Amino acid sequence: MNKGLLIFLVGVFSILYSCGGGSSDPVSAPTLQVELQSSYKTDSSGSAEEWASAVANFQGRQEGFNLLGNSLATASADPSQAADWNTDTTYPLPGNTVKYIAGDKCGLFINAWWTLGDEPSLVPSSSNPWKIDELFDADCVTPIEDNLTDWDANGEYFGGTLVRYDGRCYEAKWWTKGDIPNPAPVNPWDTPWELQASCDIVDAPPIINPVGGGKIGIEQLPQFSSIDEVVLPDSTPVVPPTILALANFSESAVTADTELPATGYEFLRQVTTTHWDWLFPLRFGKYNKDGAVRNLPPIALEDGSTDVYTLANFTKAVLMYNAWAESKGYKQFLNEGTTKQQAQEFIAFWAKSARETSGSWATASAPWIVSYTNGQGETTSVWKGGIYWTEEQGFSSNDDGTSPAIGYVDSKSQYTAVSGRSYHGRGIIQLSWNYNYGPYSSWLFKNGFRPDLITSEYILLTRPDYVATYGDLAMLSGIWFWMTPQGPKPSCHDVLYGDVYNVSSATQEQGLPPRNDGGTISAAAGDTTDEAVMAYRIGAIINIVNGGIECNKAAAWHEGPMQRISYYNAFTMYFNDQLSGLNATGITDATNVWTQKVSDGSSDILKTVSCYAQRSYYSW
């Protein structure tokens, strides 16, 4: 994802605060932009001390990490001191350096997570735990000066990656796989590659791109408190416990209603705490003796005081946002259209957010993955780890807002970072970077949200931890993102409701993304029972959220799209079963496809709902 596209538009907040509600028809909120992150599950072998040491060592080396190229780009490594990679050796901790000869190059590789039998490769891949540390000639003695790998048609390259191809060097402008570098395109947007004047590595970006649903990298390292607190399944990677300097996790003071008004919210008023607990039984701070560390003391207490990601706090966030939106004449969240439409919005919103914060993994057993059978005898697997990771793995927050590991700081942003603060992913959308925390904080302050916490315009630059530790603020950030257009990206709300159904024909034209294969686009105005139309809408929402990473054929390898649509269909099946006559539109071909990959031979609906057949935003 091109970093420049994620910076907030100049002057956007002056628009936000000057727009009044004089129109009789609500409109979409002004354009904003936020960056999403997600988390990655890894093995929890090793003692707490070993993990802490490995993480500290690894984080200390990240400054020069050319993560977008899956390379550390460090200097003065000594291959003679590195052990050869062994297919039978388990590497349980991150940060192990091994030597491996691949073709005419010798590489030093460092692992990002637990691994056994994964072969190092010079072809970058999100699923490979081994990342290039330094390259040498085949003799493993002479360093390769620029430390660049050759472009490979099978490689996954992210915005900022530098490669060599046909005697020239190129930098990727956005995620790409299989696009041959072109030194002379007709238009600059015709290619994801930009020709470089030289082969020198320049301006490698700071820490970004966590492994998993959001983006790919290696800084997502687990930190552990006491692994004795969890009974680990034999030979199974598990959700790792986390070193967490506890902030105040008690229920926050209520500054907005938690009771719905007498009219409106036809679907939300039917959602009960029983439903909520079915959706998120392993959410952060909720005591669950069958869960992991974030469900156990001291993080999760039996008295419920640490459970801040509750239905009540979600309701409060919804009402806070809608009160503001109504005052501006903007559209309402979960309070427009029919009960069915509201249900579809609730389900799609939480399917997206569950994926961003999920603690489940493909080989998990109950309670992380369970089976659900509805009244018609239809069965699906349901991943139950939603809202488990509300703070990005590899990072933590102290009770004064500081962090032991610092990341996501843009020194050139107008939203000046505060010393000792890390702006890593937090909340249900994993809000990241100081240039996103600053505008979000300003929006909260200028509109009177949570005045007990938001005491100054840029308080979140000093207390970024609030975004994770207060459930209403964490969930409000997700609603804020969902309802807000981003340049050519329409809001998720407008796409789902069929308020936007035109197909964009130019990079900066707002609309649905075009297809990449010339196929038919199923689009229509308003609500729909047509699965093909709903499939394209869900695919477009994935594209809005993380299209640079997960769309444009990425579902052939990326796990994110299939998990998002599987959450959507599992939640749809559940609520259609629980609430008589709801009839929310599901997508039959995309049911229970949690670990499935998509290809050119997949059904057309599966290709569109996963955004496999959609171009990524900003790439046409």
C-alpha positions as CSV (number, residue, x, y, z in Angstrom):
1,M,0.0,0.0,0.0
2,N,1.5,3.3,-1.0
3,K,2.2,5.3,2.1
4,G,1.5,8.6,0.5
5,L,-2.0,7.6,-0.2
6,L,-2.6,7.0,3.4
7,I,-1.8,10.4,4.7
8,F,-4.8,12.6,5.5
9,L,-5.8,15.2,3.0
10,V,-4.7,18.7,3.8
11,G,-7.6,20.7,5.2
12,V,-10.0,17.8,5.6
13,F,-10.8,18.5,9.2
14,S,-11.7,22.1,8.4
15,I,-14.3,20.6,6.2
16,L,-15.4,18.2,8.9
17,Y,-16.0,20.9,11.5
18,S,-17.6,23.5,9.2
19,C,-20.1,21.3,7.5
20,G,-23.6,21.7,9.0
21,G,-26.7,19.6,8.8
22,G,-28.9,21.7,6.6
23,S,-29.6,19.1,4.0
24,S,-32.7,17.0,4.3
25,D,-31.0,14.0,2.8
26,P,-28.0,12.7,4.8
27,V,-24.7,12.5,2.9
28,S,-21.5,10.6,3.3
29,A,-19.0,12.1,5.7
30,P,-16.1,14.1,4.2
31,T,-13.1,12.1,2.9
32,L,-10.6,10.9,5.5
33,Q,-7.9,8.2,5.5
34,V,-6.7,5.7,8.0
35,E,-4.3,2.8,7.8
36,L,-5.2,-0.7,8.9
37,Q,-3.1,-3.3,10.6
38,S,-3.7,-6.8,11.8
39,S,-1.9,-9.4,13.8
40,Y,-0.2,-12.7,13.2
41,K,-0.3,-15.9,15.3
42,T,2.8,-17.7,16.2
43,D,4.2,-20.4,18.4
44,S,4.7,-19.9,22.1
45,S,7.7,-22.1,22.6
46,G,10.4,-20.9,25.0
47,S,10.5,-19.2,28.3
48,A,9.3,-15.7,29.0
49,E,12.9,-14.6,29.4
50,E,13.9,-16.1,26.1
51,W,11.0,-14.5,24.3
52,A,11.7,-11.1,25.9
53,S,15.4,-11.3,24.9
54,A,14.6,-12.4,21.4
55,V,12.1,-9.7,20.9
56,A,14.3,-7.0,22.3
57,N,17.2,-8.1,20.1
58,F,15.0,-8.3,17.0
59,Q,13.4,-4.9,17.5
60,G,16.8,-3.4,18.0
61,R,17.7,-4.4,14.4
62,Q,14.6,-3.2,12.7
63,E,15.7,0.3,12.0
64,G,17.3,-0.8,8.8
65,F,14.7,-3.3,7.9
66,N,13.6,-3.1,4.3
67,L,10.5,-5.0,5.3
68,L,8.7,-4.3,2.1
69,G,11.3,-6.3,0.3
70,N,11.3,-8.9,3.1
71,S,14.9,-8.0,3.7
72,L,16.7,-6.7,6.8
73,A,19.4,-5.0,4.7
74,T,21.9,-5.1,7.6
75,A,25.6,-4.7,7.2
76,S,28.8,-6.5,8.3
77,A,27.2,-9.9,8.9
78,D,29.6,-12.8,9.0
79,P,28.3,-15.9,7.2
80,S,31.2,-17.9,8.7
81,Q,29.5,-17.5,12.1
82,A,26.1,-18.6,10.9
83,A,24.8,-22.2,11.1
84,D,23.5,-23.8,7.9
85,W,19.7,-24.0,7.7
86,N,18.5,-27.5,8.6
87,T,15.1,-28.8,7.5
88,D,14.8,-30.9,10.6
89,T,15.6,-28.2,13.1
90,T,12.9,-26.3,15.0
91,Y,13.5,-22.6,15.3
92,P,11.0,-21.7,18.1
93,L,12.1,-18.1,18.7
94,P,12.3,-15.2,16.2
95,G,15.7,-13.8,15.4
96,N,17.7,-17.0,14.5
97,T,20.3,-16.4,11.7
98,V,21.0,-19.2,9.3
99,K,23.1,-19.6,6.1
100,Y,21.5,-20.9,2.9
101,I,22.7,-21.2,-0.7
102,A,20.1,-20.4,-3.3
103,G,21.3,-20.7,-6.9
104,D,24.3,-18.4,-7.4
105,K,23.8,-16.5,-4.2
106,C,24.5,-17.3,-0.5
107,G,22.0,-15.7,1.8
108,L,21.9,-15.0,5.5
109,F,18.3,-15.3,6.6
110,I,16.6,-14.5,9.9
111,N,13.3,-16.0,11.0
112,A,10.3,-13.9,12.0
113,W,8.3,-16.5,13.8
114,W,8.4,-20.2,14.8
115,T,9.3,-22.4,12.0
116,L,10.1,-26.1,11.2
117,G,10.9,-27.2,7.6
118,D,10.2,-23.9,5.9
119,E,13.0,-23.5,3.3
120,P,14.6,-20.0,3.0
121,S,14.0,-18.4,-0.4
122,L,15.2,-15.3,-2.3
123,V,11.6,-15.0,-3.7
124,P,9.7,-12.8,-1.1
125,S,6.6,-14.5,0.3
126,S,4.3,-13.5,3.1
127,S,4.0,-17.1,4.2
128,N,7.7,-17.8,4.5
129,P,9.1,-17.0,8.0
130,W,12.7,-16.6,6.7
131,K,13.6,-13.0,5.7
132,I,16.7,-12.0,3.9
133,D,19.4,-10.5,6.2
134,E,22.3,-10.1,3.8
135,L,23.3,-11.5,0.4
136,F,26.7,-12.9,-0.7
137,D,28.2,-14.5,-3.7
138,A,27.9,-18.3,-3.9
139,D,31.2,-18.5,-2.0
140,C,29.4,-17.0,1.1
141,V,32.3,-14.6,1.5
142,T,31.9,-11.7,-0.9
143,P,28.9,-9.4,-0.1
144,I,26.6,-8.3,-2.8
145,E,26.9,-4.6,-2.7
146,D,23.3,-3.4,-3.0
147,N,21.7,-6.4,-1.3
148,L,19.0,-6.5,-3.9
149,T,17.3,-9.6,-5.3
150,D,16.2,-10.1,-8.8
151,W,12.6,-9.6,-9.7
152,D,10.7,-12.9,-9.7
153,A,7.2,-13.5,-11.2
154,N,6.2,-15.5,-8.2
155,G,7.4,-12.9,-5.6
156,E,5.1,-10.8,-3.5
157,Y,6.3,-7.2,-3.6
158,F,4.9,-4.3,-1.5
159,G,5.1,-0.6,-2.0
160,G,8.7,0.5,-1.4
161,T,10.3,-2.8,-2.4
162,L,13.5,-2.4,-4.5
163,V,14.4,-5.1,-7.1
164,R,16.7,-5.6,-10.0
165,Y,15.3,-6.6,-13.4
166,D,17.0,-6.7,-16.8
167,G,19.9,-4.6,-15.7
168,R,17.8,-1.9,-14.1
169,C,16.5,-1.2,-10.6
170,Y,12.8,-0.6,-9.8
171,E,10.8,0.4,-6.8
172,A,7.2,-1.0,-6.3
173,K,4.6,1.7,-5.9
174,W,2.0,-0.7,-4.4
175,W,1.6,-4.4,-3.9
176,T,2.3,-6.4,-7.0
177,K,2.8,-10.0,-8.0
178,G,3.5,-11.1,-11.6
179,D,3.7,-7.6,-13.1
180,I,6.9,-7.3,-15.1
181,P,8.8,-4.1,-14.4
182,N,8.4,-1.7,-17.4
183,P,11.0,1.1,-17.9
184,A,8.8,3.1,-20.2
185,P,5.0,2.8,-19.5
186,V,2.5,4.9,-21.5
187,N,1.1,6.2,-18.2
188,P,2.7,6.0,-14.8
189,W,-0.4,4.2,-13.4
190,D,-0.1,1.4,-15.9
191,T,2.6,-0.2,-13.9
192,P,3.3,-0.8,-10.2
193,W,7.0,-0.3,-10.8
194,E,9.0,2.9,-10.9
195,L,12.4,3.0,-12.6
196,Q,15.2,4.1,-10.3
197,A,18.1,6.2,-11.4
198,S,20.5,4.0,-9.5
199,C,20.5,0.8,-7.6
200,D,21.2,2.3,-4.2
201,I,18.8,1.6,-1.5
202,V,17.3,4.9,-0.5
203,D,14.9,6.0,2.3
204,A,14.0,2.6,3.5
205,P,10.7,3.1,5.4
206,P,10.4,2.8,9.2
207,I,8.6,-0.1,10.9
208,I,5.4,-0.9,9.1
209,N,3.4,-3.8,7.7
210,P,2.7,-6.5,10.4
211,V,2.4,-10.0,9.3
212,G,-1.2,-11.2,8.8
213,G,-4.4,-9.7,7.7
214,G,-3.2,-6.1,7.3
215,K,0.2,-6.2,5.7
216,I,3.3,-8.3,5.5
217,G,6.5,-7.8,7.6
218,I,8.4,-9.2,10.5
219,E,8.1,-6.7,13.3
220,Q,5.0,-8.5,14.5
221,L,6.8,-10.4,17.2
222,P,5.1,-12.0,20.2
223,Q,5.9,-10.9,23.8
224,F,5.1,-13.1,26.7
225,S,4.4,-12.8,30.4
226,S,4.0,-16.3,31.8
227,I,3.4,-19.1,29.5
228,D,2.6,-21.3,32.5
229,E,-0.8,-19.6,32.6
230,V,-1.9,-21.5,29.5
231,V,-2.2,-25.2,28.8
232,L,-0.7,-25.6,25.3
233,P,-2.0,-28.2,22.8
234,D,0.7,-30.7,21.8
235,S,2.7,-29.7,18.7
236,T,0.2,-27.0,17.8
237,P,1.0,-23.3,17.3
238,V,-1.2,-21.3,19.7
239,V,-2.2,-17.8,20.3
240,P,0.7,-16.4,22.3
241,P,0.4,-14.7,25.7
242,T,1.6,-11.2,25.7
243,I,3.7,-9.0,28.0
244,L,1.3,-6.2,28.7
245,A,1.9,-3.3,31.1
246,L,-1.6,-2.9,32.3
247,A,-3.4,0.4,31.9
248,N,-6.7,1.1,33.6
249,F,-9.0,-1.5,32.1
250,S,-11.9,-0.8,34.4
251,E,-15.2,0.3,32.8
252,S,-14.8,3.9,31.7
253,A,-17.1,6.7,32.8
254,V,-20.2,6.9,30.6
255,T,-20.5,10.2,28.8
256,A,-23.1,9.0,26.2
257,D,-26.2,7.0,26.3
258,T,-25.9,3.2,26.3
259,E,-29.7,2.7,25.8
260,L,-31.1,3.0,22.3
261,P,-33.8,5.6,21.7
262,A,-37.4,4.6,21.4
263,T,-37.4,4.5,17.6
264,G,-34.9,3.4,15.0
265,Y,-32.1,0.8,15.3
266,E,-34.5,-2.0,14.4
267,F,-31.8,-4.6,14.2
268,L,-29.4,-3.5,16.9
269,R,-32.2,-3.5,19.5
270,Q,-32.7,-7.2,18.8
271,V,-29.0,-8.0,19.5
272,T,-28.5,-9.3,23.0
273,T,-25.5,-10.0,25.2
274,T,-26.1,-13.7,24.4
275,H,-25.6,-13.0,20.7
276,W,-22.6,-10.8,21.5
277,D,-20.9,-13.5,23.6
278,W,-21.5,-16.0,20.8
279,L,-19.8,-13.8,18.3
280,F,-16.9,-12.8,20.6
281,P,-16.4,-15.3,23.5
282,L,-12.6,-14.8,23.5
283,R,-12.5,-11.0,23.2
284,F,-9.8,-9.1,25.0
285,G,-10.4,-8.6,28.7
286,K,-13.3,-11.0,29.0
287,Y,-12.6,-13.8,31.5
288,N,-12.7,-17.2,29.8
289,K,-10.9,-20.1,31.5
290,D,-10.7,-21.9,28.2
291,G,-9.1,-19.0,26.4
292,A,-5.5,-17.7,26.4
293,V,-3.6,-15.1,28.4
294,R,-5.8,-12.1,27.3
295,N,-8.8,-14.0,28.8
296,L,-7.1,-14.7,32.1
297,P,-6.0,-12.7,35.1
298,P,-4.5,-10.2,35.5
299,I,-5.7,-9.0,32.0
300,A,-9.2,-10.5,32.3
301,L,-10.8,-10.6,35.7
302,E,-13.8,-12.8,36.7
303,D,-15.8,-9.8,38.0
304,G,-16.1,-8.4,34.4
305,S,-14.4,-5.1,35.2
306,T,-11.8,-5.7,32.5
307,D,-14.4,-6.5,29.8
308,V,-14.5,-3.2,27.8
309,Y,-15.3,-4.6,24.4
310,T,-19.0,-5.1,25.4
311,L,-22.2,-4.7,23.5
312,A,-23.0,-1.7,25.8
313,N,-19.8,0.0,24.8
314,F,-20.4,-0.7,21.1
315,T,-23.9,0.7,21.5
316,K,-22.4,3.8,23.1
317,A,-19.9,4.2,20.3
318,V,-22.8,3.9,17.7
319,L,-24.9,6.5,19.5
320,M,-21.9,8.9,19.8
321,Y,-21.1,8.7,16.1
322,N,-24.7,9.0,15.0
323,A,-25.4,12.0,17.2
324,W,-22.4,13.7,15.6
325,A,-23.5,12.6,12.1
326,E,-27.0,13.8,12.6
327,S,-25.8,17.2,13.6
328,K,-23.8,17.4,10.3
329,G,-26.5,15.9,8.1
330,Y,-24.3,12.8,7.5
331,K,-25.5,9.2,7.1
332,Q,-26.2,7.1,10.2
333,F,-24.5,3.9,11.1
334,L,-26.8,0.9,11.7
335,N,-29.8,3.2,11.6
336,E,-30.8,3.5,8.0
337,G,-32.9,1.3,5.7
338,T,-34.7,-1.9,6.6
339,T,-33.9,-4.2,9.5
340,K,-32.3,-6.6,6.9
341,Q,-30.0,-3.8,5.7
342,Q,-29.0,-2.8,9.2
343,A,-28.3,-6.5,9.9
344,Q,-26.1,-6.8,6.8
345,E,-24.2,-3.7,7.9
346,F,-23.7,-5.0,11.4
347,I,-22.5,-8.4,10.1
348,A,-20.2,-7.0,7.4
349,F,-18.7,-4.5,9.9
350,W,-17.9,-7.1,12.4
351,A,-16.8,-9.7,9.9
352,K,-14.2,-7.2,8.8
353,S,-13.2,-6.3,12.3
354,A,-13.2,-9.9,13.5
355,R,-10.6,-10.6,10.9
356,E,-8.5,-7.6,11.9
357,T,-8.3,-8.7,15.5
358,S,-8.8,-12.5,15.3
359,G,-6.9,-14.8,17.7
360,S,-8.0,-18.0,15.8
361,W,-5.8,-19.9,13.5
362,A,-6.4,-22.6,10.9
363,T,-5.3,-25.7,13.0
364,A,-7.0,-24.5,16.2
365,S,-9.5,-26.6,18.1
366,A,-12.4,-25.4,20.4
367,P,-13.0,-22.9,21.7
368,W,-11.1,-21.0,19.0
369,I,-12.9,-22.8,16.2
370,V,-16.4,-24.4,16.7
371,S,-19.1,-25.8,14.5
372,Y,-22.6,-24.2,14.2
373,T,-25.7,-25.9,12.7
374,N,-28.8,-23.8,12.0
375,G,-32.4,-24.9,12.1
376,Q,-32.3,-26.1,8.5
377,G,-29.4,-28.5,9.3
378,E,-26.8,-26.4,7.5
379,T,-23.4,-26.4,9.2
380,T,-20.4,-24.2,9.1
381,S,-17.2,-23.7,11.1
382,V,-17.0,-20.5,13.1
383,W,-13.7,-18.9,14.1
384,K,-14.2,-17.4,17.6
385,G,-11.1,-15.3,18.1
386,G,-12.6,-11.9,17.1
387,I,-11.5,-8.9,19.2
388,Y,-8.7,-10.9,20.8
389,W,-5.9,-8.8,19.5
390,T,-6.8,-5.2,20.2
391,E,-3.1,-4.2,20.3
392,E,-0.6,-5.2,17.7
393,Q,1.6,-8.1,18.6
394,G,5.2,-7.2,19.3
395,F,4.1,-4.0,21.0
396,S,2.6,-3.1,24.3
397,S,1.7,0.1,26.3
398,N,2.6,1.2,29.7
399,D,0.1,2.7,32.0
400,D,1.3,6.3,31.2
401,G,0.9,5.9,27.4
402,T,4.6,5.1,26.7
403,S,5.7,1.9,25.1
404,P,8.9,-0.2,25.5
405,A,9.1,-0.7,21.8
406,I,8.5,2.3,19.4
407,G,7.1,2.0,15.9
408,Y,5.0,3.7,13.3
409,V,6.4,7.2,13.8
410,D,6.5,9.5,10.8
411,S,8.9,12.3,11.7
412,K,7.7,14.4,8.8
413,S,4.0,14.4,9.7
414,Q,2.3,17.6,10.9
415,Y,1.0,15.5,13.8
416,T,4.2,15.5,15.9
417,A,5.0,12.3,17.7
418,V,5.5,12.5,21.5
419,S,8.7,11.0,22.9
420,G,8.4,7.5,24.1
421,R,5.1,6.9,22.4
422,S,4.4,4.2,19.8
423,Y,1.7,4.5,17.2
424,H,1.3,0.9,16.4
425,G,-2.0,-0.8,15.6
426,R,-4.7,-0.5,18.3
427,G,-8.4,-1.0,18.5
428,I,-10.7,-3.0,16.2
429,I,-9.2,-1.5,13.0
430,Q,-5.6,-1.4,14.4
431,L,-5.3,2.4,13.9
432,S,-1.7,3.1,13.2
433,W,0.8,5.9,12.6
434,N,0.9,9.3,14.3
435,Y,-0.6,10.9,11.2
436,N,-3.7,8.9,11.9
437,Y,-3.8,9.1,15.7
438,G,-3.6,12.9,15.4
439,P,-6.6,13.6,13.2
440,Y,-8.7,11.0,15.0
441,S,-7.8,12.7,18.3
442,S,-8.7,16.1,16.8
443,W,-12.0,14.8,15.5
444,L,-12.9,13.4,18.9
445,F,-11.9,16.6,20.8
446,K,-13.6,19.1,18.4
447,N,-16.8,17.2,18.6
448,G,-16.9,16.6,22.3
449,F,-16.5,12.9,22.4
450,R,-15.4,11.5,25.8
451,P,-14.5,14.9,27.4
452,D,-13.4,13.0,30.5
453,L,-10.6,11.4,28.4
454,I,-10.1,13.6,25.4
455,T,-9.0,16.7,27.3
456,S,-7.0,18.3,24.6
457,E,-7.0,18.3,20.8
458,Y,-4.1,15.9,20.3
459,I,-4.3,13.9,23.5
460,L,-4.0,10.6,21.6
461,L,-0.5,11.6,20.5
462,T,0.4,11.5,24.2
463,R,-2.0,8.7,25.2
464,P,-2.3,6.4,22.1
465,D,-3.0,3.6,24.6
466,Y,-6.5,5.0,25.0
467,V,-7.5,3.6,21.5
468,A,-7.0,0.0,22.8
469,T,-7.9,0.3,26.5
470,Y,-11.3,2.0,26.2
471,G,-13.7,-0.1,24.3
472,D,-16.0,2.7,23.1
473,L,-13.0,4.7,21.6
474,A,-11.6,1.6,20.0
475,M,-15.0,0.7,18.4
476,L,-15.7,4.4,17.5
477,S,-12.5,4.4,15.5
478,G,-13.9,1.5,13.5
479,I,-17.2,3.2,12.9
480,W,-15.3,6.4,11.9
481,F,-13.4,4.4,9.2
482,W,-16.4,2.5,8.0
483,M,-18.5,5.5,7.4
484,T,-15.9,7.7,5.7
485,P,-14.9,7.9,2.0
486,Q,-11.2,7.8,1.3
487,G,-10.3,9.6,-1.9
488,P,-11.6,7.4,-4.8
489,K,-12.8,4.8,-2.2
490,P,-16.4,5.2,-1.3
491,S,-17.4,4.5,2.3
492,C,-18.0,0.9,3.2
493,H,-21.5,2.0,4.3
494,D,-22.4,3.4,0.9
495,V,-21.1,0.3,-0.9
496,L,-23.0,-2.1,1.3
497,Y,-26.3,-0.1,1.0
498,G,-26.0,0.2,-2.8
499,D,-25.7,4.0,-2.5
500,V,-22.6,3.8,-4.6
501,Y,-22.9,1.3,-7.5
502,N,-21.1,3.0,-10.4
503,V,-17.8,1.4,-11.5
504,S,-14.8,3.7,-11.3
505,S,-13.1,4.3,-14.7
506,A,-10.2,6.4,-13.5
507,T,-7.8,6.2,-10.5
508,Q,-9.3,9.2,-8.7
509,E,-13.0,8.6,-9.6
510,Q,-15.0,7.4,-6.7
511,G,-16.8,4.2,-7.3
512,L,-16.6,0.4,-7.2
513,P,-13.3,-1.1,-8.3
514,P,-13.2,-2.5,-11.9
515,R,-12.5,-6.1,-12.6
516,N,-9.0,-7.2,-13.7
517,D,-10.2,-10.0,-16.0
518,G,-12.9,-8.3,-18.2
519,G,-15.7,-10.2,-16.5
520,T,-19.2,-9.1,-15.7
521,I,-19.7,-6.7,-12.8
522,S,-22.9,-7.3,-10.9
523,A,-24.0,-3.9,-9.4
524,A,-27.3,-2.5,-8.5
525,A,-28.8,0.4,-6.4
526,G,-30.3,-0.2,-3.0
527,D,-30.7,-3.4,-1.1
528,T,-30.3,-6.7,-2.8
529,T,-31.1,-10.4,-2.5
530,D,-28.9,-11.2,-5.5
531,E,-25.8,-13.1,-4.2
532,A,-23.7,-11.9,-7.2
533,V,-24.4,-8.2,-6.3
534,M,-23.7,-8.8,-2.6
535,A,-20.5,-10.7,-3.5
536,Y,-19.2,-7.7,-5.5
537,R,-20.1,-5.4,-2.6
538,I,-18.3,-7.5,0.0
539,G,-15.3,-7.7,-2.3
540,A,-15.3,-4.0,-2.7
541,I,-15.3,-3.5,1.1
542,I,-12.3,-5.8,1.4
543,N,-10.7,-3.6,-1.3
544,I,-11.5,-0.4,0.6
545,V,-10.0,-1.9,3.8
546,N,-6.9,-3.5,2.4
547,G,-7.1,-3.8,-1.3
548,G,-3.4,-3.1,-2.0
549,I,-2.5,-6.3,-0.1
550,E,-5.6,-8.6,-0.4
551,C,-7.1,-7.9,-3.8
552,N,-6.1,-8.2,-7.5
553,K,-5.6,-12.0,-7.3
554,A,-4.0,-11.9,-3.9
555,A,-6.6,-14.4,-2.6
556,A,-4.6,-17.0,-4.4
557,W,-2.2,-16.8,-1.4
558,H,-3.4,-14.3,1.1
559,E,-5.6,-15.7,3.9
560,G,-7.4,-12.4,4.7
561,P,-10.2,-12.3,2.1
562,M,-11.3,-15.8,2.7
563,Q,-11.5,-15.3,6.4
564,R,-13.4,-12.0,6.0
565,I,-16.1,-13.6,3.8
566,S,-16.2,-16.7,6.0
567,Y,-16.9,-14.5,9.0
568,Y,-19.6,-12.7,7.0
569,N,-21.4,-15.9,6.0
570,A,-21.1,-17.6,9.5
571,F,-22.5,-14.5,11.2
572,T,-25.2,-14.3,8.5
573,M,-26.2,-17.9,9.1
574,Y,-26.3,-17.3,12.8
575,F,-28.5,-14.2,12.8
576,N,-30.8,-15.6,10.1
577,D,-31.3,-18.6,12.4
578,Q,-31.7,-16.6,15.6
579,L,-34.0,-13.8,14.3
580,S,-37.0,-15.1,12.5
581,G,-37.7,-13.4,9.2
582,L,-34.4,-11.5,9.0
583,N,-33.3,-13.1,5.7
584,A,-29.9,-11.2,5.5
585,T,-28.3,-11.9,2.1
586,G,-25.5,-14.5,2.4
587,I,-23.2,-15.8,-0.3
588,T,-23.5,-19.5,-0.7
589,D,-20.3,-20.1,-2.7
590,A,-18.3,-18.3,0.0
591,T,-19.5,-20.3,3.0
592,N,-17.0,-22.0,5.2
593,V,-14.0,-21.2,3.0
594,W,-11.7,-20.1,5.9
595,T,-8.5,-21.7,4.4
596,Q,-9.5,-22.0,0.8
597,K,-7.4,-20.4,-1.9
598,V,-8.9,-18.7,-5.1
599,S,-7.7,-19.3,-8.6
600,D,-8.8,-18.4,-12.1
601,G,-10.8,-21.6,-12.2
602,S,-12.9,-20.7,-9.1
603,S,-16.5,-19.7,-9.4
604,D,-17.1,-16.2,-10.5
605,I,-18.8,-15.3,-7.2
606,L,-15.9,-16.6,-5.2
607,K,-13.5,-14.5,-7.4
608,T,-15.5,-11.3,-6.8
609,V,-16.4,-11.7,-3.2
610,S,-12.7,-12.3,-2.3
611,C,-11.7,-9.3,-4.6
612,Y,-9.5,-11.8,-6.5
613,A,-11.0,-10.5,-9.7
614,Q,-11.0,-6.8,-8.6
615,R,-8.2,-4.3,-9.3
616,S,-6.9,-2.8,-6.1
617,Y,-7.8,0.8,-5.4
618,Y,-5.3,3.3,-6.8
619,S,-4.1,0.8,-9.4
620,W,-6.1,1.6,-12.5
